[in-house]
Amino acid sequence: MKNQTLIQYFHWYYQEDVKLWIRVAEEVPTFVELGITGLWLPPAYKATSGDISVGYDSYDLFDLGEFDQKDCVATKYGTKEEYLSAINALKASGIATIADVVLNHKAEWR
């Protein structure tokens, strides 16, 4: 059995100099070099606070950064296309993706 190494690839104080989904895709070679076998990513869906939210104030679980809601299209971490690109880059390198999905934190729809 091969040992697994999972990394939580987000934190509360993430600065947006580069969107997280883009950064994930760019850093795949580094993950491989370090022996990372899985990345735990933050909630990818639209949150009540729009593109400033870390994702734990769920708004639309089906909007991964593709619809104009909450005064933005992208989430704090990027667009749906960037998210899928990051996941595909991880998968192509044999790195598993764990998506954080919070189903019980439901915000009011407005």
C-alpha positions, -999 to +999 in steps of 0.1 A: +000+000+000+013+034-009+013+061+017-011+090+010-004+127+016-033+151+015-030+188+017-057+213+027-051+238-001-070+269+013-073+290+044-095+319+057-070+346+048-064+338+012-053+369-008-064+372-044-032+381-062-038+350-083-072+332-082-069+299-063-081+277-091-054+291-114-028+287-087-037+251-081-033+243-119+001+261-119+014+243-089+006+207-100+043+200-108+052+211-073+026+188-057+039+159-077+075+167-067+064+169-030+046+136-032+011+151-026-016+125-035-047+146-028-058+182-026-087+193-004-102+224-020-127+249-006-163+252-016-165+260-053-201+273-055-215+308-052-219+320-017-241+347-002-212+372+000-204+368-037-168+369-048-155+379-013-168+348+004-147+318+014-178+296+005-192+286+038-223+308+034-239+287+007-261+305-018-263+284-050-247+250-049-250+247-087-232+280-096-195+272-097-186+306-111-206+308-143-237+328-136-241+365-128-254+364-092-245+383-061-229+411-083-203+387-097-198+358-121-167+342-106-164+330-070-136+342-047-115+314-062-123+318-099-146+307-126-161+273-134-138+268-163-107+276-141-120+251-114-125+223-140-091+231-155-074+228-121-092+195-114-082+181-148-046+191-142-046+173-108-063+142-123-038+141-152-010+140-126-026+113-105-036+136-077-071+132-062-094+161-056-115+164-025-142+191-028-155+207+004-193+209+001-213+224+029-249+214+026-262+225+059-252+261+059-280+276+038-283+313+034-314+332+026-322+336-012-326+371-023 
